[in-house]
Amino acid sequence: MISLVLGMLACATALVIVAILVLVPAKATLSDERRRELGVHDVDTDARSLHTRTVDATDRALRKRGWTPVIEDELELAGIRSEPAAFMVTLFLIAAAAALLGVVLGFALPAPLSIVVPLLFVAVVAIVTRLLLTRRIRKRREAFADQLDDTLQLVASGLRAGHSLARSIDAVAHDADSPTAEEFARVINENRLGRDLGTALVQAAERMKSEDLAWAAQAVDIHREVGGNLSEVLDHVSDTIRERNQIRRQVATLSSEGRISANILLGLPVVIAVLLAVISPGYLTVFVSTPVGFALIGASIVLFIIGMVWLRAVVRIKF
């Protein structure tokens, strides 16, 4: 039985590797023109053609359902340089690999669990992908907030040097670190396309959920209406933002113990359930074979969600 499971696992792994090599091929080292001159024609060209057709078909399906703008915004906020269709194809391959792994592992489990495990693995892939995207977006926004005080100081220095506001922001877009460089470059590009600079800054603040940048955008609008020394105003805003960041870091340090405890409490039931399913599958069979078991699973999921929301609300401090 062990040999059968290992053999099927090896076959499933080989199929996944072949699918990845075909659907996500590496770029060719030779250009197409040079290949034609040398008479080179191998499976790489066919693989890249299959990859293009797969991505195009996925893109058409996403656009038909209106999902492309949503996925594109999520990837952009997360700082992932990938097309929505290519990202979904990669995610599908990972989910397929997880499902195959679940099927292989399911041979060693009772009948009810052997059907649930592949679906559970696919659900885990979807949930982990969502969590990773959310985490990257949160980290990117936090990095933007940490860089904002220095960014506004650079803008104020450019204004004192005699540059216009647009030129000062453009200089920051070239010299600042990520993600400030990308966001301010987008502001400048939108301004060059005809959008008002203040409106572009407000939209950047909404996109990054930055109240501090919204204050700076309001300062720019007020300066346009009543005049004044914008560089001095930005200096004051920068000092205020720096003090807020210091307080935010202190709060994060003091609440770190509560966050770690919450993560442990949330992960403990899942880890115990997985270990019991691997070590003693028959112990959990009653939960997927009787109506009472399904009712208990549903009640556990509801209580787990309530506890997760409660713990997140306790350890998340807003000011």
C-alpha positions in Angstrom: 0.0 0.0 0.0 2.8 2.4 0.8 4.5 1.6 -2.5 1.3 2.3 -4.3 0.8 5.7 -2.6 4.4 6.7 -3.2 4.1 5.7 -6.9 1.0 7.7 -7.4 2.5 10.6 -5.6 5.5 10.5 -7.9 3.2 10.3 -11.0 1.1 13.3 -9.7 4.3 15.3 -9.1 5.6 14.5 -12.6 2.3 15.6 -14.1 2.3 18.9 -12.2 5.9 19.6 -13.2 5.1 18.9 -16.9 2.0 21.1 -16.7 4.0 24.0 -15.2 6.8 23.6 -17.8 4.2 23.7 -20.6 1.9 26.4 -19.4 4.5 28.6 -17.8 7.6 28.2 -20.0 10.8 30.2 -19.6 11.6 32.9 -22.1 13.6 31.9 -25.1 17.3 32.7 -25.0 17.3 33.3 -28.8 15.0 35.7 -30.6 12.4 34.4 -33.0 14.3 36.0 -36.0 17.5 34.3 -35.0 15.8 31.0 -34.5 14.4 31.2 -38.0 17.8 32.0 -39.4 19.3 29.0 -37.7 16.4 26.7 -38.5 15.7 26.0 -34.8 12.3 24.7 -34.0 11.7 22.9 -30.8 9.0 22.3 -28.2 9.8 25.7 -26.5 8.1 27.6 -29.3 5.0 25.3 -29.1 5.1 25.6 -25.3 5.1 29.4 -25.4 2.3 29.3 -28.0 0.2 27.0 -25.7 1.0 29.3 -22.8 -0.2 32.4 -24.8 -3.4 30.6 -25.8 -4.1 29.5 -22.2 -3.5 33.0 -20.8 -5.6 34.6 -23.6 -8.5 32.2 -22.9 -8.3 32.9 -19.2 -8.2 36.6 -19.8 -11.4 36.5 -22.0 -13.2 34.5 -19.3 -12.2 36.9 -16.6 -13.2 39.9 -18.7 -16.6 38.4 -19.6 -17.4 38.0 -15.9 -16.0 41.4 -14.9 -13.3 40.0 -12.7 -10.2 41.4 -14.5 -10.4 45.0 -12.9 -10.8 43.6 -9.4 -7.9 41.1 -9.7 -5.7 43.8 -11.4 -6.3 46.3 -8.6 -5.5 43.6 -6.0 -2.3 42.7 -7.7 -1.3 46.3 -8.1 -1.9 47.1 -4.5 0.1 44.0 -3.5 3.0 45.1 -5.7 2.8 41.9 -7.9 3.9 42.6 -11.4 1.7 40.0 -13.2 -1.3 40.0 -15.5 -4.5 38.8 -13.9 -4.9 36.0 -16.4 -1.3 34.7 -15.8 -1.8 35.0 -12.1 -5.0 32.9 -12.2 -3.4 30.3 -14.4 -0.6 29.9 -11.9 -3.1 29.8 -9.1 -5.0 27.1 -10.9 -1.9 25.0 -11.4 -1.1 25.2 -7.7 -4.7 24.3 -6.8 -4.5 21.3 -9.2 -1.2 20.2 -7.6 -2.8 20.5 -4.1 -5.9 18.5 -5.3 -3.6 15.7 -6.7 -1.7 15.6 -3.5 -5.0 15.3 -1.6 -6.2 12.5 -3.8 -2.9 10.6 -3.2 -3.1 11.1 0.5 -6.8 10.2 0.5 -6.0 6.6 -0.5 -4.7 6.0 3.1 -7.9 7.4 4.6 -11.5 6.1 5.0 -14.0 6.7 2.2 -15.6 9.9 3.5 -12.3 11.6 4.3 -10.7 10.6 1.0 -13.3 12.8 -0.8 -13.1 15.7 1.6 -9.2 15.9 1.7 -8.7 17.1 -2.0 -11.5 19.7 -1.6 -9.9 20.8 1.6 -6.5 21.2 0.0 -8.0 23.3 -2.8 -9.8 25.5 -0.2 -6.6 25.9 1.7 -4.8 27.1 -1.5 -7.5 29.7 -2.1 -7.5 30.8 1.5 -3.7 31.0 1.8 -3.6 33.0 -1.5 -6.2 35.5 -0.2 -4.3 35.8 3.1 -1.0 36.3 1.4 -2.4 39.0 -0.9 -4.0 40.7 2.0 -0.8 40.6 4.0 1.3 42.0 1.1 -1.2 44.8 0.6 -1.1 45.6 4.3 2.7 45.5 4.4 2.9 47.7 1.4 0.5 50.3 2.9 2.5 50.2 6.2 5.7 50.8 4.3 4.2 53.7 2.4 3.0 55.2 5.7 6.5 54.9 7.2 8.1 56.6 4.2 5.6 59.4 4.0 7.2 61.8 6.4 10.6 61.7 4.6 8.7 61.9 1.3 6.9 65.1 2.2 10.2 66.6 3.4 11.7 65.8 0.0 8.8 67.5 -1.7 9.1 70.5 0.6 12.9 70.7 -0.2 12.1 70.7 -3.9 9.7 73.5 -3.4 12.2 75.6 -1.5 14.7 75.0 -4.3 12.3 76.7 -6.7 10.8 73.7 -8.4 7.0 73.4 -9.0 4.9 70.9 -7.0 4.6 68.5 -10.0 8.4 68.6 -10.6 9.1 68.0 -6.9 6.8 65.0 -6.8 8.4 63.7 -10.0 11.8 63.9 -8.4 10.5 61.9 -5.4 9.0 59.3 -7.8 12.5 58.8 -9.2 14.5 58.9 -6.0 12.2 57.3 -3.3 12.0 53.7 -2.4 9.2 51.3 -3.1 6.2 51.6 -2.7 6.4 55.4 -2.6 8.1 55.6 -6.0 5.4 53.6 -7.7 2.5 55.5 -6.2 4.0 59.0 -6.8 4.9 57.9 -10.3 1.3 57.0 -10.9 0.2 60.4 -9.6 2.6 62.2 -12.0 1.5 60.0 -14.9 -2.2 60.8 -14.2 -1.4 64.5 -14.0 0.4 64.4 -17.3 -2.7 62.7 -18.8 -4.9 65.7 -17.7 -6.0 64.8 -14.2 -5.8 67.4 -11.5 -2.8 67.0 -9.3 -4.8 67.4 -6.1 -7.4 64.8 -7.3 -4.6 62.4 -8.1 -3.1 62.8 -4.6 -6.5 62.2 -3.0 -7.0 59.0 -5.0 -3.6 57.8 -4.1 -4.5 58.4 -0.4 -7.7 56.4 -0.8 -5.8 53.6 -2.6 -3.2 53.4 0.1 -5.7 54.2 2.9 -3.4 57.0 4.1 -5.0 59.7 6.2 -1.7 61.5 6.3 -1.4 61.8 2.5 -5.0 63.0 2.5 -3.9 65.8 4.8 -1.1 66.7 2.5 -3.6 66.7 -0.5 -5.9 69.0 1.5 -2.9 71.3 2.2 -2.2 71.5 -1.5 -5.8 72.4 -2.3 -5.9 75.0 0.4 -2.6 76.5 -0.9 -4.1 76.8 -4.4 -7.1 78.7 -3.0 -5.6 81.0 -0.5 -1.9 80.9 -1.3 0.9 80.8 1.3 4.2 79.0 1.8 3.4 75.4 0.8 6.9 74.1 1.7 6.4 75.3 5.3 3.0 73.7 5.5 4.4 70.4 4.2 7.2 70.6 6.8 4.6 70.9 9.6 2.6 68.0 8.2 5.7 65.9 7.9 6.6 66.6 11.6 3.0 65.6 12.6 3.2 62.4 10.6 6.6 61.5 12.1 5.1 61.9 15.6 2.1 59.8 14.7 4.4 57.1 13.3 6.4 57.0 16.5 3.2 56.5 18.5 2.0 53.8 16.0 5.2 51.9 16.5 4.9 52.1 20.3 1.4 50.8 20.1 2.4 47.9 17.8 5.2 46.9 20.2 2.9 46.9 23.3 0.2 44.9 21.5 2.6 42.4 19.9 2.1 39.8 22.7 -1.7 39.9 22.2 -1.4 39.4 18.5 0.9 36.4 18.9 -1.5 34.9 21.4 -4.4 35.4 19.1 -2.5 33.7 16.2 -1.7 30.7 18.3 -5.2 30.3 19.5 -6.5 30.6 16.0 -4.0 28.1 14.5 -4.2 25.5 17.3 -7.6 23.9 16.4 -6.6 23.6 12.7 -3.2 22.1 13.6 -4.8 19.6 16.0 -7.4 18.6 13.4 -4.8 18.0 10.7 -2.6 16.0 13.1 -5.5 13.8 14.2 -6.5 13.2 10.5 -3.0 12.0 9.8 -2.2 10.1 13.0 -5.6 8.6 13.7 -8.0 9.0 10.7 -10.8 6.9 12.4 -11.0 9.4 15.2 -12.5 12.0 13.0 -14.6 9.7 10.8 -17.7 10.3 12.9 -17.6 14.0 12.0 -18.0 13.3 8.3 -20.3 10.3 8.4 -23.2 11.3 10.7 -25.6 14.2 10.8 -24.5 15.1 14.3 -20.9 15.2 13.2 -21.8 17.6 10.3 -23.8 19.8 12.8 -20.8 19.9 15.1 -18.5 20.9 12.3 -20.8 23.7 11.3 -21.1 24.9 14.9 -17.3 24.8 15.2 -16.8 26.8 12.1 -19.3 29.4 13.3 -17.6 29.7 16.7 -14.2 29.8 15.1 -15.2 32.7 12.9 -16.7 34.5 15.9 -13.6 34.0 18.0 -11.3 35.1 15.1 -13.3 38.4 14.6 -13.4 38.9 18.4 -9.6 38.4 18.8 -8.8 40.6 15.8 -10.9 43.4 17.3 -9.2 43.1 20.7 -5.6 43.2 19.4 -6.2 45.8 16.6 -5.9 49.3 18.0 -6.9 52.3 16.0 -6.1 55.9 16.8 
